Amino acid sequence: DFLSGERLLGIGFARRVGKGVETRTIRLRDDTDEAEVGLLEEAARYLHPIRPLLLLGYNITGYDYPLLALKVKWYDERARAAVPEGQKPVFPREYWALKDALTRAFVVDMMHSLRYDLARHDGNTPKYRSLSYSVSHPKFASVQLMRRKGLADADAQAGGDRQMGKGIKIYEMWKTHDPNFERYLEGDVHDVLLLAEEIYKVGKEQL
């Protein structure tokens, strides 16, 4: 039942455009299937002129990518069920950009890249770390990261699950239309991009 029944609350993008970083966040309008379809279609419209060759994320292979793939499959099945038997649904042209991104682009999970990079830097055994740990690591002190992970920190509760508390906090930010929801999402995608550029020396002279 992994990922079943989950609702996409938002989608964030960050990409390098010249010397700047372009970010885009899309928030789910309300808790309905129709709004979630709208979210996927808006994400597809953003991707259509870009056609990424590479998708970066933090734990993207463990969560974001399989969830998006599941949602696209659900979108397909929903559209096919809405037309008479024997007919094929007509998908928006932009939709195929989202489909292509999930089926043709290379996927790099920065959670794995960073655990080895930080282990080499610290001289210890590679360990899985949170993105919050990585963005606050001294190695990246000079990188112009947004460092907004604290926006989703929930009040500590005795015996409580910290990760679940964080998920509830993110949901509450979305539910109450808190602008920190978009700020948090933007910070995540922005910082993952800059961390990738830093450890892979993108645009920098190789040492």
Backbone as a chain_set.jsonl record, in Angstrom:
{"seq": "DFLSGERLLGIGFARRVGKGVETRTIRLRDDTDEAEVGLLEEAARYLHPIRPLLLLGYNITGYDYPLLALKVKWYDERARAAVPEGQKPVFPREYWALKDALTRAFVVDMMHSLRYDLARHDGNTPKYRSLSYSVSHPKFASVQLMRRKGLADADAQAGGDRQMGKGIKIYEMWKTHDPNFERYLEGDVHDVLLLAEEIYKVGKEQL", "coords": {"N": [[0.817, -1.206, 0.0], [2.154, 1.117, -0.241], [2.393, 4.555, -0.718], [-0.203, 4.66, -1.66], [-3.326, 6.305, -1.909], [-2.319, 8.796, -1.265], [-2.193, 12.362, -1.479], [-1.129, 14.727, -3.816], [0.228, 17.585, -2.68], [1.666, 19.695, -3.641], [3.979, 20.794, -6.196], [7.349, 21.332, -6.941], [9.825, 23.144, -8.777], [13.182, 23.689, -9.864], [15.653, 25.253, -11.774], [18.683, 25.885, -13.555], [19.181, 28.898, -15.139], [21.022, 30.586, -17.208], [23.001, 32.679, -15.261], [21.425, 32.631, -13.1], [18.96, 31.118, -10.881], [15.996, 29.636, -11.663], [12.911, 29.265, -10.142], [9.893, 27.469, -9.507], [6.807, 27.022, -8.027], [3.939, 25.024, -7.45], [0.823, 24.909, -6.082], [-1.583, 22.673, -4.719], [-4.987, 23.27, -5.28], [-7.353, 22.511, -3.861], [-8.651, 19.783, -1.833], [-9.321, 17.654, -3.844], [-9.952, 15.268, -6.519], [-10.148, 16.504, -9.001], [-8.737, 18.89, -8.637], [-6.211, 17.849, -8.247], [-5.675, 16.704, -10.727], [-5.579, 19.095, -12.154], [-3.273, 20.188, -10.995], [-1.269, 18.4, -11.91], [-1.487, 18.886, -14.654], [-0.784, 21.575, -14.799], [1.876, 21.418, -13.971], [2.833, 19.926, -16.105], [2.524, 21.756, -18.191], [4.458, 23.613, -17.485], [6.79, 22.081, -17.811], [6.766, 21.508, -20.508], [8.103, 23.282, -22.504], [10.674, 22.849, -21.658], [11.664, 20.182, -21.383], [13.347, 18.259, -19.703], [16.54, 16.652, -19.387], [17.592, 15.524, -17.202], [16.648, 14.646, -13.951], [16.692, 15.861, -10.732], [16.666, 15.215, -7.226], [15.949, 14.899, -3.681], [16.032, 11.979, -2.052], [14.483, 11.197, -4.12], [14.149, 8.852, -5.592], [13.094, 7.206, -3.721], [10.699, 8.286, -2.949], [9.452, 10.754, -4.246], [9.644, 10.292, -7.1], [8.444, 7.619, -7.515], [5.879, 8.263, -6.504], [4.964, 10.291, -8.247], [5.003, 8.853, -10.647], [3.028, 6.982, -10.072], [0.845, 8.695, -9.853], [0.644, 9.713, -12.46], [-0.034, 7.398, -13.812], [-2.515, 6.948, -12.631], [-3.819, 9.235, -13.584], [-3.88, 8.645, -16.324], [-5.529, 6.321, -16.319], [-7.884, 7.388, -15.291], [-8.598, 9.232, -17.261], [-9.059, 7.51, -19.425], [-11.202, 6.038, -18.502], [-13.178, 7.886, -18.67], [-14.095, 8.129, -21.25], [-16.124, 6.709, -23.913], [-16.264, 3.119, -24.198], [-13.751, 1.575, -26.127], [-12.908, 3.877, -27.334], [-10.277, 6.327, -27.439], [-8.818, 8.497, -25.051], [-8.223, 12.052, -25.372], [-5.315, 13.553, -24.695], [-3.96, 16.546, -23.224], [-1.517, 18.384, -25.103], [0.685, 19.277, -23.646], [0.773, 17.51, -21.548], [2.238, 15.289, -22.284], [4.825, 16.087, -21.932], [5.269, 15.856, -19.206], [4.954, 13.121, -18.922], [7.076, 12.254, -20.556], [9.243, 13.277, -19.094], [9.261, 11.627, -16.88], [9.752, 9.147, -17.983], [11.891, 9.252, -19.746], [13.967, 10.919, -18.876], [17.113, 11.042, -17.095], [17.548, 10.033, -13.727], [18.709, 11.388, -10.749], [19.49, 10.76, -7.501], [20.063, 12.802, -4.948], [20.367, 12.242, -2.279], [21.875, 9.929, -2.044], [24.212, 10.674, -3.402], [25.143, 12.767, -1.774], [25.577, 11.53, 0.698], [27.844, 9.984, 0.292], [29.646, 11.933, -0.551], [29.829, 13.628, 1.709], [30.829, 11.805, 3.533], [33.377, 11.312, 2.513], [34.431, 13.854, 2.871], [34.305, 14.153, 5.685], [35.699, 11.982, 6.538], [34.576, 9.549, 7.376], [32.271, 6.728, 7.697], [29.915, 6.276, 5.044], [26.689, 7.571, 5.577], [23.121, 7.614, 5.698], [21.639, 10.707, 5.448], [19.576, 13.459, 6.469], [18.057, 15.983, 4.381], [18.036, 18.373, 5.685], [20.227, 18.096, 7.428], [22.293, 18.014, 5.547], [22.182, 20.55, 4.218], [22.944, 22.164, 6.301], [25.533, 21.469, 6.791], [28.98, 22.125, 7.506], [30.665, 22.038, 5.249], [29.238, 23.17, 3.176], [28.924, 25.79, 3.817], [29.543, 28.155, 2.479], [27.956, 28.119, 0.261], [25.245, 29.505, -1.479], [22.63, 28.799, -0.213], [19.082, 28.395, 0.431], [18.095, 27.271, 2.768], [15.637, 26.445, 4.235], [14.463, 24.439, 5.7], [13.697, 24.453, 8.349], [11.203, 25.61, 8.432], [9.284, 23.676, 8.418], [9.485, 22.414, 10.799], [8.058, 20.719, 13.436], [6.329, 21.146, 16.583], [7.942, 19.617, 19.274], [6.944, 16.49, 20.588], [6.466, 14.332, 23.297], [7.571, 11.096, 22.794], [6.699, 11.17, 20.225], [6.61, 10.73, 16.62], [9.074, 12.104, 14.783], [9.348, 12.513, 11.994], [6.759, 12.064, 11.107], [5.487, 14.13, 12.441], [6.59, 16.288, 11.107], [5.497, 15.892, 8.551], [2.799, 16.343, 9.14], [2.934, 19.033, 9.84], [3.652, 20.203, 7.37], [1.365, 19.567, 5.914], [-0.505, 21.084, 7.348], [0.421, 23.663, 6.797], [-0.147, 23.769, 4.084], [-2.96, 23.415, 4.15], [-3.899, 25.653, 5.55], [-3.287, 27.669, 3.869], [-0.838, 28.871, 4.221], [1.811, 30.966, 3.354], [4.335, 30.005, 3.78], [4.362, 27.406, 2.954], [4.824, 27.344, 0.155], [7.312, 28.612, 0.241], [8.849, 26.785, 1.659], [8.787, 24.584, -0.087], [10.005, 25.71, -2.35], [12.534, 26.243, -1.273], [13.535, 23.645, -0.853], [13.792, 22.506, -3.519], [15.447, 24.37, -4.736], [17.783, 24.284, -3.122], [18.647, 21.63, -3.407], [19.384, 21.608, -6.092], [21.553, 23.466, -6.073], [23.319, 22.157, -4.339], [23.907, 19.885, -5.855], [25.242, 21.077, -8.012], [27.434, 22.018, -6.637], [28.807, 19.72, -5.557], [29.313, 18.254, -7.833], [30.694, 20.029, -9.254], [29.626, 21.689, -11.247], [29.864, 23.973, -13.832], [32.196, 24.897, -12.758], [35.745, 25.022, -12.371], [37.404, 21.986, -12.702], [39.037, 20.298, -10.05]], "CA": [[0.0, 0.0, 0.0], [3.058, 2.263, -0.225], [2.0, 5.734, -1.495], [-1.596, 4.635, -2.099], [-4.197, 7.227, -1.209], [-1.68, 10.079, -0.971], [-2.568, 13.487, -2.317], [-0.046, 15.658, -4.14], [-0.107, 18.922, -2.182], [2.364, 20.694, -4.44], [5.13, 20.364, -6.988], [8.324, 22.411, -7.06], [10.868, 23.025, -9.798], [14.294, 24.644, -9.876], [16.595, 24.965, -12.859], [19.658, 26.933, -13.824], [18.95, 29.678, -16.356], [22.13, 31.537, -17.215], [23.678, 32.748, -13.971], [20.427, 32.601, -12.041], [18.166, 29.905, -10.663], [14.565, 29.862, -11.812], [12.106, 28.342, -9.347], [8.455, 27.529, -9.723], [6.055, 26.143, -7.139], [2.528, 24.895, -7.79], [0.095, 24.428, -4.911], [-2.891, 22.058, -4.94], [-6.033, 24.242, -4.937], [-8.2, 21.951, -2.804], [-8.464, 18.337, -1.657], [-10.205, 16.92, -4.753], [-9.286, 14.653, -7.664], [-10.097, 17.484, -10.084], [-7.637, 19.815, -8.346], [-4.951, 17.129, -8.431], [-5.494, 16.67, -12.181], [-5.137, 20.435, -12.526], [-1.883, 20.328, -10.548], [-0.427, 17.654, -12.844], [-1.514, 19.544, -15.962], [0.013, 22.807, -14.695], [3.277, 20.984, -13.965], [3.147, 19.505, -17.475], [2.681, 22.969, -19.008], [5.764, 24.197, -17.162], [7.849, 21.231, -18.349], [6.661, 21.322, -21.96], [9.183, 23.901, -23.287], [11.986, 22.565, -21.059], [12.05, 18.801, -21.727], [14.595, 17.983, -18.971], [17.291, 15.412, -19.614], [18.029, 15.04, -15.899], [15.805, 15.002, -12.817], [17.381, 15.799, -9.45], [15.818, 15.313, -6.053], [16.509, 14.314, -2.469], [15.205, 10.787, -1.861], [13.542, 11.198, -5.244], [13.863, 7.476, -6.009], [12.367, 6.532, -2.655], [9.388, 8.867, -2.685], [8.861, 11.663, -5.239], [9.512, 9.686, -8.422], [7.376, 6.616, -7.56], [4.579, 8.878, -6.291], [4.572, 10.948, -9.496], [4.706, 7.807, -11.632], [1.734, 6.433, -9.688], [-0.171, 9.701, -10.164], [0.479, 9.777, -13.914], [-0.791, 6.195, -14.162], [-3.894, 7.236, -12.2], [-4.332, 10.226, -14.539], [-4.172, 7.887, -17.551], [-6.691, 5.455, -16.112], [-9.045, 8.252, -15.086], [-8.977, 9.788, -18.56], [-9.575, 6.427, -20.264], [-12.509, 5.64, -17.98], [-14.141, 8.965, -18.925], [-14.563, 8.094, -22.653], [-16.836, 5.456, -24.217], [-15.417, 1.944, -24.424], [-13.241, 1.47, -27.485], [-12.338, 5.153, -27.759], [-9.086, 6.754, -26.713], [-8.918, 9.883, -24.582], [-7.306, 13.03, -25.958], [-4.558, 14.198, -23.627], [-3.365, 17.824, -23.616], [-0.17, 18.217, -25.65], [1.681, 19.502, -22.594], [0.797, 16.363, -20.654], [3.282, 14.35, -22.693], [6.107, 16.536, -21.385], [5.384, 15.241, -17.881], [5.148, 11.68, -19.17], [8.439, 12.09, -21.06], [10.199, 13.547, -18.017], [9.301, 10.472, -15.982], [10.141, 7.911, -18.669], [13.075, 9.421, -20.585], [15.051, 11.652, -18.216], [17.921, 10.348, -16.098], [17.172, 10.435, -12.372], [19.832, 11.371, -9.807], [19.034, 10.944, -6.126], [21.138, 13.482, -4.237], [20.548, 11.665, -0.954], [22.994, 8.984, -2.14], [25.41, 11.43, -3.785], [25.622, 13.56, -0.643], [26.078, 10.709, 1.814], [29.222, 9.603, -0.018], [30.459, 13.146, -0.6], [30.084, 14.089, 3.075], [31.681, 10.807, 4.19], [34.753, 11.597, 2.075], [34.853, 15.114, 3.493], [34.45, 13.995, 7.131], [36.555, 10.842, 6.829], [33.868, 8.496, 8.111], [31.473, 5.806, 6.891], [28.725, 6.914, 4.471], [25.44, 7.378, 6.312], [21.981, 8.354, 5.163], [21.412, 11.945, 6.182], [18.436, 14.25, 6.016], [18.432, 17.175, 3.616], [18.296, 19.402, 6.69], [21.615, 17.899, 7.87], [23.205, 18.336, 4.448], [22.25, 21.998, 3.937], [23.603, 22.847, 7.412], [26.889, 20.954, 6.969], [30.002, 23.176, 7.316], [31.254, 21.996, 3.909], [28.459, 23.986, 2.251], [28.645, 27.071, 4.47], [29.695, 29.271, 1.544], [27.005, 27.965, -0.844], [24.096, 30.39, -1.257], [21.424, 27.981, -0.062], [17.97, 29.056, 1.105], [18.045, 26.668, 4.106], [14.303, 26.7, 4.781], [13.907, 23.21, 6.267], [13.122, 24.746, 9.655], [9.81, 26.042, 8.31], [8.397, 22.519, 8.63], [9.743, 21.792, 12.092], [6.861, 20.667, 14.287], [6.593, 21.174, 18.022], [8.333, 18.294, 19.769], [6.002, 15.836, 21.484], [7.074, 13.161, 23.928], [7.251, 9.827, 22.155], [6.14, 11.384, 18.893], [7.417, 10.449, 15.443], [9.513, 13.407, 14.269], [9.057, 12.601, 10.567], [5.309, 12.204, 10.96], [5.169, 15.48, 12.873], [6.973, 17.183, 10.017], [4.488, 15.73, 7.511], [1.583, 17.021, 9.593], [3.198, 20.469, 9.755], [3.574, 20.578, 5.955], [-0.051, 19.517, 5.549], [-1.173, 22.231, 7.972], [0.801, 24.859, 6.044], [-0.945, 23.764, 2.849], [-4.385, 23.53, 4.465], [-4.208, 26.997, 6.021], [-2.804, 28.618, 2.85], [0.341, 29.545, 4.757], [2.805, 31.171, 2.291], [5.55, 29.238, 4.063], [4.304, 26.144, 2.208], [5.557, 27.569, -1.089], [8.696, 28.953, 0.576], [9.493, 25.526, 2.023], [8.934, 23.798, -1.303], [11.018, 26.375, -3.161], [13.837, 26.035, -0.641], [13.985, 22.27, -1.092], [14.249, 22.26, -4.893], [16.569, 25.287, -4.98], [18.992, 23.84, -2.437], [19.111, 20.374, -4.014], [20.073, 21.977, -7.332], [22.853, 24.069, -5.773], [24.194, 21.129, -3.77], [24.369, 19.066, -6.976], [26.246, 21.859, -8.737], [28.624, 22.142, -5.796], [29.612, 18.496, -5.423], [29.718, 17.806, -9.159], [31.466, 21.145, -9.808], [28.987, 22.166, -12.477], [30.219, 25.361, -14.107], [33.409, 25.262, -12.015], [36.966, 24.343, -12.842], [37.663, 20.719, -11.999], [40.288, 20.303, -9.274]], "C": [[0.855, 1.261, 0.0], [2.577, 3.328, -1.208], [0.532, 5.741, -1.927], [-2.418, 5.606, -1.261], [-3.575, 8.561, -0.867], [-2.133, 11.14, -1.965], [-1.337, 14.341, -2.57], [-0.45, 17.052, -3.683], [0.556, 20.019, -3.003], [3.508, 20.065, -5.203], [6.062, 21.564, -7.132], [9.364, 22.105, -8.108], [11.959, 24.057, -9.537], [15.203, 24.253, -11.025], [17.504, 26.166, -13.053], [19.324, 27.588, -15.152], [20.009, 30.778, -16.378], [22.847, 31.508, -15.879], [22.704, 32.695, -12.797], [19.739, 31.263, -11.923], [16.692, 30.284, -10.755], [13.829, 28.821, -10.984], [10.635, 28.539, -9.668], [7.796, 26.552, -8.763], [4.582, 26.179, -7.533], [1.832, 24.249, -6.595], [-1.236, 23.797, -5.336], [-3.976, 23.018, -4.454], [-6.907, 23.756, -3.789], [-8.057, 20.427, -2.832], [-9.467, 17.547, -2.499], [-9.381, 16.299, -5.877], [-9.126, 15.663, -8.797], [-8.943, 18.462, -9.875], [-6.288, 19.14, -8.565], [-4.648, 16.954, -9.924], [-4.984, 18.022, -12.664], [-3.691, 20.691, -12.151], [-0.936, 19.63, -11.512], [-0.363, 18.351, -14.203], [-0.725, 20.853, -15.932], [1.502, 22.488, -14.668], [3.711, 20.587, -15.364], [3.345, 20.717, -18.378], [4.021, 23.646, -18.741], [6.89, 23.409, -17.823], [7.889, 21.204, -19.873], [7.776, 22.002, -22.752], [10.584, 23.529, -22.804], [12.509, 21.198, -21.474], [13.348, 18.39, -21.02], [15.226, 16.644, -19.342], [17.669, 14.754, -18.292], [17.055, 15.541, -14.832], [16.606, 14.807, -11.539], [16.35, 15.839, -8.326], [16.529, 14.713, -4.862], [15.566, 13.206, -2.012], [14.146, 10.696, -2.954], [13.187, 9.786, -5.684], [13.052, 6.73, -4.953], [10.968, 7.067, -2.435], [8.814, 9.641, -3.874], [8.62, 10.989, -6.593], [8.427, 8.599, -8.448], [5.992, 7.21, -7.335], [4.087, 9.564, -7.565], [4.213, 9.926, -10.572], [3.336, 7.189, -11.354], [0.609, 7.4, -10.064], [-0.404, 9.824, -11.667], [-0.306, 8.559, -14.407], [-2.261, 6.379, -13.798], [-4.563, 8.226, -13.15], [-4.741, 9.535, -15.84], [-5.467, 7.087, -17.402], [-7.973, 6.265, -15.945], [-9.553, 8.815, -16.415], [-9.586, 8.714, -19.457], [-10.974, 5.993, -19.803], [-13.595, 6.668, -18.308], [-14.662, 8.981, -20.36], [-15.27, 6.765, -22.91], [-15.854, 4.326, -24.517], [-15.029, 1.851, -25.898], [-12.648, 2.753, -28.017], [-11.133, 5.499, -26.894], [-9.255, 8.202, -26.26], [-7.924, 10.779, -25.303], [-6.62, 13.756, -24.807], [-4.044, 15.551, -24.111], [-1.939, 17.611, -24.11], [0.893, 18.332, -24.56], [1.827, 18.299, -21.668], [1.951, 15.416, -20.989], [4.659, 14.787, -22.221], [6.339, 15.946, -20.0], [5.65, 13.746, -18.02], [6.585, 11.423, -19.636], [9.47, 12.288, -19.952], [10.352, 12.34, -17.106], [9.833, 9.202, -16.655], [11.442, 8.029, -19.453], [14.248, 10.098, -19.889], [15.832, 10.728, -17.277], [17.541, 10.899, -14.723], [18.392, 10.3, -11.462], [19.293, 11.694, -8.419], [20.182, 11.529, -5.307], [21.32, 12.97, -2.813], [21.745, 10.716, -0.956], [24.294, 9.721, -2.486], [26.003, 12.151, -2.585], [26.147, 12.696, 0.498], [27.513, 10.256, 1.553], [30.136, 10.821, -0.034], [30.803, 13.629, 0.808], [30.957, 13.093, 3.842], [33.146, 11.016, 3.801], [35.277, 12.849, 2.757], [35.164, 14.928, 4.982], [35.363, 12.837, 7.52], [35.863, 9.77, 7.641], [33.064, 7.626, 7.152], [30.248, 6.521, 6.319], [27.462, 6.555, 5.255], [24.328, 8.165, 5.62], [21.717, 9.551, 6.063], [20.167, 12.644, 5.651], [18.94, 15.421, 5.172], [18.746, 18.325, 4.57], [19.744, 19.321, 7.195], [22.591, 18.366, 6.789], [23.323, 19.84, 4.226], [22.927, 22.753, 5.074], [25.041, 22.385, 7.646], [27.914, 22.056, 6.683], [30.622, 23.19, 5.919], [30.544, 22.948, 2.959], [28.13, 25.366, 2.824], [28.693, 28.246, 3.496], [28.734, 29.203, 0.357], [25.746, 28.77, -0.514], [22.776, 29.606, -1.251], [20.323, 28.776, 0.649], [17.803, 28.548, 2.54], [16.714, 26.959, 4.805], [13.669, 25.463, 5.431], [13.221, 23.469, 7.613], [11.675, 25.19, 9.609], [8.83, 24.911, 8.595], [8.668, 21.818, 9.949], [8.491, 21.867, 12.951], [7.268, 20.758, 15.757], [6.885, 19.761, 18.507], [7.279, 17.758, 20.743], [6.648, 14.569, 22.028], [6.608, 11.888, 23.238], [6.713, 9.96, 20.75], [7.13, 11.036, 17.796], [7.784, 11.774, 14.788], [9.156, 13.583, 12.797], [7.563, 12.771, 10.322], [4.872, 13.605, 11.374], [5.497, 16.508, 11.806], [5.943, 17.111, 8.889], [3.198, 16.437, 7.866], [1.747, 18.533, 9.489], [3.09, 20.952, 8.308], [2.119, 20.585, 5.495], [-0.802, 20.728, 6.116], [-0.831, 23.528, 7.238], [0.019, 24.939, 4.741], [-2.406, 24.068, 3.14], [-4.769, 24.954, 4.843], [-3.745, 28.088, 5.049], [-1.642, 29.472, 3.366], [1.357, 29.727, 3.624], [4.115, 30.445, 2.538], [5.539, 27.878, 3.382], [5.095, 26.286, 0.913], [7.032, 27.879, -0.826], [9.489, 27.694, 0.921], [9.78, 24.689, 0.779], [10.013, 24.384, -2.213], [12.415, 26.145, -2.595], [14.389, 24.652, -0.901], [14.56, 22.105, -2.501], [15.445, 23.14, -5.245], [17.858, 24.726, -4.384], [19.53, 22.529, -2.998], [19.875, 20.668, -5.304], [21.462, 22.538, -7.032], [23.819, 23.08, -5.139], [24.744, 20.221, -4.867], [25.453, 19.796, -7.751], [27.551, 21.937, -7.953], [29.441, 20.848, -5.772], [30.047, 17.939, -6.773], [30.479, 18.89, -9.926], [30.919, 21.597, -11.161], [29.306, 23.649, -12.661], [31.466, 25.825, -13.393], [34.581, 24.476, -12.572], [37.184, 23.079, -12.019], [39.01, 20.784, -11.286], [41.062, 19.021, -9.521]], "O": [[0.34, 2.358, 0.217], [2.376, 3.043, -2.389], [0.067, 6.727, -2.5], [-2.226, 5.712, -0.05], [-4.228, 9.394, -0.237], [-2.415, 10.852, -3.128], [-0.586, 14.644, -1.643], [-1.377, 17.641, -4.241], [0.062, 21.145, -3.055], [3.949, 18.956, -4.901], [5.616, 22.676, -7.41], [9.743, 20.95, -8.307], [11.69, 25.155, -9.051], [15.491, 23.074, -11.23], [17.141, 27.304, -12.755], [19.199, 26.91, -16.172], [19.904, 31.771, -15.659], [23.256, 30.446, -15.411], [23.118, 32.712, -11.637], [19.915, 30.382, -12.765], [16.209, 31.143, -10.017], [14.093, 27.625, -11.109], [10.198, 29.625, -10.046], [8.183, 25.385, -8.694], [4.048, 27.225, -7.902], [2.217, 23.165, -6.156], [-1.93, 24.324, -6.205], [-3.895, 23.525, -3.336], [-7.172, 24.505, -2.849], [-7.432, 19.861, -3.729], [-10.341, 16.864, -1.966], [-8.264, 16.734, -6.157], [-8.099, 15.683, -9.476], [-8.25, 18.821, -10.828], [-5.335, 19.776, -9.015], [-3.492, 17.046, -10.337], [-4.068, 18.091, -13.484], [-2.959, 21.339, -12.899], [0.088, 20.197, -11.894], [0.696, 18.4, -14.829], [-0.072, 21.209, -16.913], [2.303, 23.203, -15.271], [4.836, 20.877, -15.77], [4.229, 20.716, -19.234], [4.644, 24.186, -19.654], [7.839, 23.998, -18.339], [8.929, 20.911, -20.464], [8.364, 21.353, -23.617], [11.573, 23.855, -23.461], [13.667, 21.068, -21.872], [14.362, 18.191, -21.689], [14.538, 15.651, -19.576], [18.023, 13.575, -18.256], [16.687, 16.716, -14.817], [17.137, 13.725, -11.288], [15.284, 16.437, -8.474], [17.583, 14.093, -5.004], [14.427, 13.475, -1.629], [13.05, 10.18, -2.732], [12.057, 9.534, -6.102], [12.399, 5.732, -5.26], [10.135, 6.405, -1.815], [7.804, 9.233, -4.448], [7.535, 11.097, -7.164], [7.56, 8.64, -9.321], [5.018, 6.723, -7.908], [2.917, 9.432, -7.925], [3.248, 10.104, -11.316], [2.575, 6.907, -12.28], [-0.448, 6.98, -10.534], [-1.54, 10.019, -12.099], [-1.138, 8.672, -15.306], [-3.147, 6.008, -14.568], [-5.738, 8.073, -13.483], [-5.811, 9.804, -16.387], [-6.369, 7.165, -18.236], [-9.033, 5.853, -16.417], [-10.757, 8.872, -16.666], [-10.542, 8.992, -20.181], [-11.82, 5.627, -20.62], [-14.785, 6.364, -18.234], [-15.568, 9.752, -20.674], [-15.033, 5.794, -22.191], [-14.757, 4.556, -25.026], [-15.859, 2.023, -26.79], [-11.958, 2.741, -29.037], [-10.997, 5.022, -25.767], [-9.775, 9.033, -27.005], [-6.896, 10.306, -25.79], [-7.259, 14.479, -24.044], [-3.722, 15.696, -25.291], [-1.227, 16.751, -23.592], [1.873, 17.587, -24.549], [2.884, 18.094, -21.072], [2.56, 14.819, -20.101], [5.567, 13.963, -22.116], [7.462, 15.579, -19.655], [6.481, 13.186, -17.306], [7.234, 10.487, -19.169], [10.456, 11.554, -19.879], [11.446, 12.061, -16.615], [10.307, 8.289, -15.978], [12.043, 7.011, -19.794], [15.4, 9.88, -20.265], [15.289, 9.764, -16.737], [17.25, 12.086, -14.579], [19.027, 9.247, -11.405], [18.716, 12.757, -8.192], [21.155, 10.837, -5.008], [22.349, 13.246, -2.197], [22.53, 10.689, -0.008], [25.349, 9.423, -1.926], [27.219, 12.152, -2.395], [27.078, 13.1, 1.195], [28.311, 10.155, 2.485], [31.277, 10.748, 0.422], [31.947, 14.001, 1.072], [31.739, 13.492, 4.705], [34.042, 10.913, 4.639], [36.434, 12.898, 3.174], [36.149, 15.465, 5.489], [35.758, 12.713, 8.679], [36.482, 9.143, 8.501], [33.168, 7.775, 5.935], [29.603, 7.292, 7.029], [27.208, 5.388, 5.553], [24.558, 9.226, 5.04], [21.589, 9.419, 7.28], [19.766, 12.431, 4.507], [20.11, 15.796, 5.249], [19.617, 19.15, 4.295], [20.405, 20.345, 7.369], [23.586, 19.028, 7.08], [24.427, 20.358, 4.063], [23.434, 23.855, 4.864], [25.699, 22.844, 8.58], [27.75, 22.829, 5.74], [31.061, 24.241, 5.451], [31.162, 23.48, 2.037], [27.189, 26.026, 2.383], [27.965, 29.224, 3.667], [28.695, 30.121, -0.463], [25.246, 28.713, 0.609], [21.941, 29.734, -2.146], [20.612, 29.719, 1.385], [17.414, 29.308, 3.426], [16.675, 27.633, 5.834], [12.464, 25.449, 5.683], [12.268, 22.775, 7.968], [10.983, 25.155, 10.627], [7.683, 25.155, 8.969], [8.134, 20.736, 10.193], [7.935, 22.944, 13.166], [8.412, 20.478, 16.116], [6.156, 18.823, 18.186], [6.788, 18.485, 21.607], [7.3, 13.828, 21.292], [5.41, 11.633, 23.114], [6.311, 8.967, 20.143], [8.342, 11.045, 18.015], [6.912, 12.488, 14.293], [8.716, 14.656, 12.385], [7.151, 13.525, 9.441], [3.997, 14.201, 10.745], [4.767, 17.482, 11.624], [5.557, 18.139, 8.333], [2.567, 17.059, 7.01], [0.815, 19.236, 9.097], [2.5, 22.001, 8.05], [1.689, 21.49, 4.779], [-1.637, 21.32, 5.434], [-1.69, 24.394, 7.074], [-0.423, 26.013, 4.332], [-3.023, 24.885, 2.455], [-5.854, 25.414, 4.49], [-3.803, 29.276, 5.364], [-1.492, 30.636, 2.994], [1.736, 28.743, 2.988], [4.92, 30.281, 1.62], [6.59, 27.252, 3.242], [5.94, 25.445, 0.605], [7.901, 27.453, -1.587], [10.648, 27.55, 0.53], [10.877, 24.155, 0.616], [10.83, 23.654, -2.774], [13.362, 25.885, -3.338], [15.586, 24.497, -1.145], [15.681, 21.622, -2.663], [16.349, 22.712, -5.963], [18.895, 24.693, -5.046], [20.745, 22.336, -3.057], [20.901, 20.043, -5.574], [22.441, 22.136, -7.66], [25.023, 23.16, -5.38], [25.909, 19.827, -4.821], [26.471, 19.203, -8.109], [28.637, 21.923, -8.533], [30.658, 20.892, -5.951], [31.047, 17.224, -6.852], [30.859, 18.703, -11.082], [31.677, 21.853, -12.097], [29.058, 24.469, -11.778], [31.778, 27.016, -13.409], [34.418, 23.408, -13.163], [37.151, 23.111, -10.789], [39.997, 21.263, -11.843], [42.142, 18.833, -8.959]]}, "num_chains": 1, "name": "protein.A"}
